Amino acid sequence: MPEQRENNLSHFFKEEYQALKGYVRSKIEHTSESDAEDIIQDVALRIFSRPQNPYQLQILVVLFTMR
């Protein structure tokens, strides 16, 4: 199951990377593209290093779509 979780999260971040970057830049004033990328990478690292939670990706998707 942990491998499937990593695959799902990897797929999500690869598919939504540009949208996530735009989202970060729209929410934080005066954010450069490289700062937005750093924020996304920090969030991804935190998610990937947390204990396994089967609903984590679904929660992330719901939060992202509430923009």
N, C-alpha and C positions, 0 to 999 in steps of 0.2 A: 503493500500500500504506500509506503513512503516514496517509492520510485514513481508511482502514478501521480502522487501529489506534486512532486517536483516537475514532472512532465506537464501537468495542468498549469502550474504557476509559470513555468518557462514559456509555455504556449501563450498564456494570457499576456505576459509582459512583452513578448515578441510581437504579437498581433496589435497590441494597444499602446505600444511605446510612444509613437508620435502623438496620439490623442492624450496620453498621460502627460507628456511634456507640455502640450498646449494647455491642458487643464491646470497644471502647476503654475504656468506663466500667467494664466488668467486670474488666479487666486492670490498671487503674491506680486505686489507692485514692484516694478523695476527689477524683475528677475531675468538674468541673462539665460541664454540657451544652455550654457554649460552648468549654471547653477540649477536649472530645472533638471538636467540630467543627473547631477549629483544627488538631488532630493529623491528622484525616482530610484536610483541605485541604492540609496540608504534604506528606503522603504522596502525594496525588494530583498535586501540583505536581512533586514529584520524579520520579514515574513518567512524567508527560507530557513532562518536559524531558529525559529520558534518550534516548540514541541508540536507534534502532529495534531491537527485539528481538521476533521473531515469537512467542516463547513466554512473554512477560512476563505477559500476561493470564491464561494458563493457570496459571502459577506462583502468581500472586496469588490466584486462585480456590482452588487447592489449599491454600495456606497459610491462607486465611480459613476454609475448611471444616474445618480440623484443630483448631478451637477446642474 
